[in-house]
Amino acid sequence: MILTLTGENSFAVAAAERQLVAAFVEKHGANGVERVDAEDLTLARLPDLLQGATLFASARLVVLKNLGANKSMLEPLMQALGNVPDGTTLIIADAALDKRTKLYKFLKASSNFKEFTALSDQQLAAWVQGEATRLGGALGSPEARFLVERAGRDQWRLANEIDKLVHYQKEVSHGAIELLVEPTPEGTAFELLDAALAGKTAELARLVGALKVNEDPYKLFGLLASQVHALAVVATAGGRTPDTIAKDSGLHPFVVRKTQTAARRLGGARVERIAADVATCDAQLKSTSTDPWDLLQLCLQKIAAK
C-alpha cells in the first residue's frame, strides 16, 4: 500500500505522518518502521526499500521524504512503486512534491493521496483553541483571533506560541498574548494602522517608540502601505464576495476578510483620504532627508485625526 501526504500545509503533512506511524507502531511494534531521506536513495538501495516483511518484523512501514532532493531517482522510483509487496506500507510524506512530474501524477492516480491545504483564518482560530484545550488550557474566540493576527498563519509557530502561552497562563488572556508573542512584521503594521484608524494617538506614539529600536522604517512603511492598499481595494469592491475580491486583486482571502469590517466602517471617502496621506508620505520618504520615523509618525497621526 502507498500513502501520499503532500500540500502547502507542511504542519498538517507532518501531523498526518506522525499519526500513521503511531498507529503502525501500536499494532506492529517499532522494529518495522524505517525512515528514508530520498537524497540518500540509490538504484542499488531501491529493491531493499520496497522489500516485504523481515525476520525482525511481520510488517514494514517505510517513510520516504524529501523527493525533490534527488530528481534522478524519480523515474526509477515510479517504476518500482508498482511492485510494493503486501506486507509493506510506503508513506511518501513531502509537502513540496512537484506537480509537474510524472511521479506526482502517478501518485495522485495510484496511491491513497491526501493533499493538505492552508487553513483559513476561521479554521486557524478554531485550531489554536483546540490546541489550548488539548494542552489543558483555555483560549477564547477573541483571543484566538488576536493570536492568529499577531503571530501569523504559520501553524508551526502557532503551535509553539500556544504551548508557551498555556504554560504561562491556563486561561490565556489578551494581555498574555501581547506580552509573550512577538508580532510578525505584517501584524505590527496592522496594529499600527488599527490604532490610527481608532484615533489612539497615545498608543501610536508608544508603538512607534518601541519599533524604532529594532525595525527598519522603510520596510515598515512598505507593510503599512500594503495594508492601506488592501483597505482601498476592499472599500471599492462594492458587494462582491471576499473570495471574488481575493481572486480579482491577488490579495489573500484572510486579508480581505480581516479588512472588510474596517472598510465598511470607514466608508469610501475616508479610505481615499487615508490612501492620499500614505502616498504623500511615500513621496516624502523618497525625496527628503527628514527622519523617516518622523514622517511615518506624522502620516499615522494624520490618519488618526480624520
C-alpha positions as CSV (number, residue, x, y, z in Angstrom):
1,M,0.0,0.0,0.0
2,I,1.2,3.5,-0.8
3,L,0.1,6.6,1.1
4,T,1.0,10.1,-0.2
5,L,0.9,13.1,2.1
6,T,1.5,16.4,0.4
7,G,0.3,20.0,0.1
8,E,1.3,23.5,1.2
9,N,0.4,22.9,4.8
10,S,3.6,21.2,5.9
11,F,2.4,21.2,9.6
12,A,-0.6,19.1,8.6
13,V,1.5,16.8,6.5
14,A,3.9,16.2,9.4
15,A,0.9,15.6,11.8
16,A,-0.7,13.1,9.5
17,E,2.7,11.2,9.2
18,R,3.0,11.1,13.0
19,Q,-0.5,9.7,13.4
20,L,0.1,6.9,10.8
21,V,3.4,5.9,12.3
22,A,2.0,5.9,15.8
23,A,-0.9,3.7,14.7
24,F,1.5,1.3,13.0
25,V,3.8,1.0,16.0
26,E,0.9,0.3,18.3
27,K,-0.2,-2.6,16.1
28,H,3.1,-4.0,14.8
29,G,5.8,-2.5,17.0
30,A,8.7,-0.1,16.2
31,N,11.0,-2.6,14.6
32,G,9.2,-2.4,11.3
33,V,9.5,1.3,10.9
34,E,12.2,2.8,8.6
35,R,12.7,6.4,7.6
36,V,14.4,7.2,4.4
37,D,15.6,10.6,3.0
38,A,15.3,10.4,-0.8
39,E,18.6,12.3,-1.0
40,D,20.3,9.1,0.1
41,L,18.3,6.8,-2.2
42,T,20.2,5.0,-4.9
43,L,19.3,2.4,-7.6
44,A,21.1,-0.3,-5.6
45,R,19.1,0.5,-2.5
46,L,15.7,0.7,-4.2
47,P,14.9,-3.1,-4.0
48,D,15.7,-3.1,-0.3
49,L,13.5,-0.1,0.2
50,L,10.4,-1.9,-1.1
51,Q,11.0,-5.4,0.3
52,G,8.4,-7.1,2.4
53,A,8.3,-8.4,5.9
54,T,11.6,-9.4,7.5
55,L,12.7,-11.8,10.3
56,F,12.6,-8.9,12.7
57,A,9.1,-7.5,11.8
58,S,5.9,-9.1,10.5
59,A,5.1,-5.8,8.6
60,R,7.1,-2.9,7.4
61,L,6.4,0.8,7.3
62,V,8.7,2.9,5.2
63,V,8.5,6.7,5.4
64,L,10.1,8.4,2.3
65,K,10.7,12.1,2.4
66,N,12.4,15.0,0.5
67,L,11.9,13.6,-3.0
68,G,12.8,16.9,-4.6
69,A,16.4,16.5,-3.4
70,N,17.1,13.5,-5.7
71,K,15.4,14.1,-9.1
72,S,17.4,11.4,-10.8
73,M,15.6,8.8,-8.7
74,L,12.0,9.9,-9.5
75,E,11.6,7.8,-12.7
76,P,13.1,4.6,-11.2
77,L,11.1,5.1,-8.1
78,M,7.9,5.4,-10.1
79,Q,8.6,2.2,-11.9
80,A,9.4,0.4,-8.7
81,L,6.2,1.5,-6.9
82,G,4.1,-0.9,-8.9
83,N,5.7,-3.8,-7.0
84,V,5.2,-2.8,-3.4
85,P,4.6,-6.1,-1.5
86,D,1.5,-6.7,0.6
87,G,3.5,-6.6,3.9
88,T,4.9,-3.2,3.2
89,T,3.3,0.2,3.6
90,L,5.1,3.1,2.0
91,I,4.3,6.6,3.1
92,I,5.6,9.4,0.9
93,A,5.5,12.5,3.1
94,D,6.6,15.6,1.2
95,A,4.9,19.0,1.4
96,A,6.7,20.2,-1.7
97,L,6.0,17.4,-4.3
98,D,6.5,18.8,-7.8
99,K,3.1,18.7,-9.5
100,R,4.8,18.8,-13.0
101,T,6.4,15.4,-12.6
102,K,5.2,12.0,-13.8
103,L,5.7,10.7,-10.3
104,Y,3.2,13.2,-8.9
105,K,0.6,12.3,-11.5
106,F,1.2,8.6,-10.8
107,L,0.9,9.0,-7.0
108,K,-2.3,11.0,-7.4
109,A,-3.9,8.3,-9.5
110,S,-2.5,5.2,-7.9
111,S,-1.9,5.9,-4.2
112,N,-4.1,6.9,-1.2
113,F,-3.4,10.5,-1.9
114,K,-4.0,13.3,0.6
115,E,-3.3,16.9,-0.1
116,F,-3.3,19.3,2.9
117,T,-4.1,23.0,2.1
118,A,-3.5,26.0,4.3
119,L,-6.2,26.7,6.9
120,S,-8.5,29.7,6.6
121,D,-8.4,32.4,9.4
122,Q,-11.5,30.9,11.0
123,Q,-10.1,27.4,10.9
124,L,-6.8,28.6,12.4
125,A,-8.6,30.3,15.2
126,A,-10.6,27.2,15.9
127,W,-7.5,25.1,15.7
128,V,-5.5,27.1,18.3
129,Q,-8.5,26.9,20.6
130,G,-8.4,23.2,20.2
131,E,-4.7,23.1,20.9
132,A,-5.1,25.1,24.0
133,T,-7.7,22.7,25.3
134,R,-5.6,19.7,24.4
135,L,-2.7,21.2,26.5
136,G,-5.0,21.7,29.5
137,G,-5.7,25.4,28.9
138,A,-8.4,27.6,27.5
139,L,-8.5,30.2,24.8
140,G,-11.5,32.4,24.0
141,S,-12.5,33.2,20.4
142,P,-11.4,36.8,20.5
143,E,-8.0,35.8,22.0
144,A,-7.7,33.1,19.3
145,R,-8.3,35.6,16.5
146,F,-5.9,38.0,18.1
147,L,-3.2,35.4,18.4
148,V,-3.5,34.5,14.7
149,E,-3.4,38.2,13.7
150,R,-0.3,38.8,15.9
151,A,1.7,35.6,15.2
152,G,0.7,35.0,11.6
153,R,-0.8,31.9,9.8
154,D,2.3,29.6,10.2
155,Q,0.9,26.6,12.2
156,W,4.4,25.6,13.3
157,R,4.9,28.9,15.0
158,L,1.3,29.0,16.3
159,A,1.8,25.6,17.9
160,N,4.9,26.8,19.7
161,E,3.2,30.0,20.8
162,I,0.1,28.3,22.2
163,D,2.3,25.8,24.1
164,K,4.2,28.7,25.6
165,L,1.1,30.7,26.5
166,V,-0.8,27.8,28.2
167,H,2.3,27.0,30.3
168,Y,2.4,30.7,31.3
169,Q,-1.4,31.1,31.9
170,K,-4.0,28.3,31.8
171,E,-6.8,30.7,30.7
172,V,-4.9,32.7,28.1
173,S,-5.6,36.4,28.1
174,H,-5.2,39.2,25.5
175,G,-2.5,40.7,27.8
176,A,-0.6,37.4,27.9
177,I,-0.5,37.2,24.1
178,E,0.7,40.8,23.9
179,L,3.4,40.1,26.5
180,L,4.7,36.8,25.2
181,V,4.1,36.7,21.4
182,E,6.3,38.8,19.2
183,P,4.2,40.2,16.3
184,T,5.1,39.4,12.7
185,P,6.1,42.5,10.7
186,E,2.7,42.3,9.0
187,G,1.0,42.0,12.4
188,T,2.9,45.1,13.5
189,A,1.8,47.1,10.5
190,F,-1.8,46.0,11.1
191,E,-1.5,47.0,14.8
192,L,-0.2,50.5,13.8
193,L,-3.0,51.1,11.2
194,D,-5.6,49.7,13.6
195,A,-4.5,52.2,16.3
196,A,-4.5,55.0,13.8
197,L,-8.0,54.2,12.5
198,A,-9.3,54.1,16.0
199,G,-7.7,57.6,16.8
200,K,-5.5,56.2,19.5
201,T,-2.7,58.8,19.3
202,A,-1.1,57.9,22.6
203,E,-1.0,54.2,21.6
204,L,0.5,55.2,18.2
205,A,3.3,57.1,19.9
206,R,4.1,54.2,22.2
207,L,4.1,51.7,19.3
208,V,6.4,53.9,17.1
209,G,8.7,54.5,20.0
210,A,9.1,50.8,20.6
211,L,9.5,50.0,16.9
212,K,12.3,52.5,16.5
213,V,14.7,50.2,18.5
214,N,14.8,47.3,16.0
215,E,12.7,47.9,13.0
216,D,13.5,49.4,9.6
217,P,11.2,52.3,9.0
218,Y,11.2,51.9,5.2
219,K,10.2,48.2,5.4
220,L,7.6,49.0,8.0
221,F,6.2,51.7,5.8
222,G,6.0,49.3,2.9
223,L,3.9,46.9,5.0
224,L,1.7,49.8,6.1
225,A,1.2,50.8,2.5
226,S,0.2,47.2,1.7
227,Q,-2.4,47.3,4.4
228,V,-3.8,50.6,3.1
229,H,-3.8,49.2,-0.4
230,A,-5.9,46.2,0.8
231,L,-8.2,48.6,2.6
232,A,-8.7,50.7,-0.6
233,V,-9.3,47.5,-2.8
234,V,-11.9,46.2,-0.4
235,A,-13.6,49.6,0.0
236,T,-14.1,50.0,-3.7
237,A,-15.2,46.4,-4.3
238,G,-18.8,47.0,-3.8
239,G,-20.9,44.0,-2.9
240,R,-18.5,41.3,-4.3
241,T,-17.7,38.4,-2.0
242,P,-14.4,38.1,-0.2
243,D,-13.3,35.2,-2.4
244,T,-14.1,37.1,-5.6
245,I,-12.2,40.2,-4.3
246,A,-9.2,38.0,-3.4
247,K,-9.2,36.3,-6.8
248,D,-9.5,39.6,-8.8
249,S,-7.0,41.5,-6.7
250,G,-4.4,38.9,-5.8
251,L,-5.0,39.5,-2.1
252,H,-5.1,36.6,0.3
253,P,-8.7,35.8,1.4
254,F,-7.6,36.1,5.0
255,V,-6.5,39.7,4.4
256,V,-9.7,40.6,2.6
257,R,-12.0,39.3,5.4
258,K,-9.9,40.9,8.0
259,T,-10.1,44.3,6.2
260,Q,-13.8,44.3,5.3
261,T,-15.2,45.4,8.6
262,A,-12.8,48.4,8.8
263,A,-13.6,49.3,5.1
264,R,-17.3,49.3,5.8
265,R,-17.0,51.4,8.9
266,L,-14.7,54.0,7.3
267,G,-16.5,54.5,4.0
268,G,-15.0,55.2,0.6
269,A,-14.3,58.9,1.2
270,R,-12.2,58.4,4.3
271,V,-10.3,55.5,2.8
272,E,-9.5,57.7,-0.2
273,R,-8.1,60.4,2.2
274,I,-6.0,57.8,4.0
275,A,-4.6,56.5,0.8
276,A,-3.7,60.1,-0.2
277,D,-1.9,60.6,3.2
278,V,0.1,57.4,2.6
279,A,1.0,58.4,-1.0
280,T,2.3,61.8,0.4
281,C,4.4,60.0,3.0
282,D,5.8,57.7,0.3
283,A,6.9,60.7,-1.8
284,Q,8.4,62.5,1.2
285,L,10.4,59.3,2.2
286,K,11.9,59.2,-1.3
287,S,12.6,62.9,-1.8
288,T,13.5,64.4,1.6
289,S,16.2,63.9,4.2
290,T,13.7,64.2,7.1
291,D,13.9,61.4,9.7
292,P,11.8,58.5,8.2
293,W,10.3,57.8,11.6
294,D,9.1,61.3,12.0
295,L,7.4,61.1,8.5
296,L,5.9,57.8,9.4
297,Q,4.6,59.0,12.7
298,L,3.2,62.2,11.1
299,C,1.4,60.1,8.5
300,L,-0.2,57.9,11.2
301,Q,-1.2,61.0,13.2
302,K,-3.0,62.4,10.1
303,I,-4.9,59.2,9.7
304,A,-5.8,59.2,13.4
305,A,-7.1,62.8,13.3
306,K,-9.7,62.1,10.5
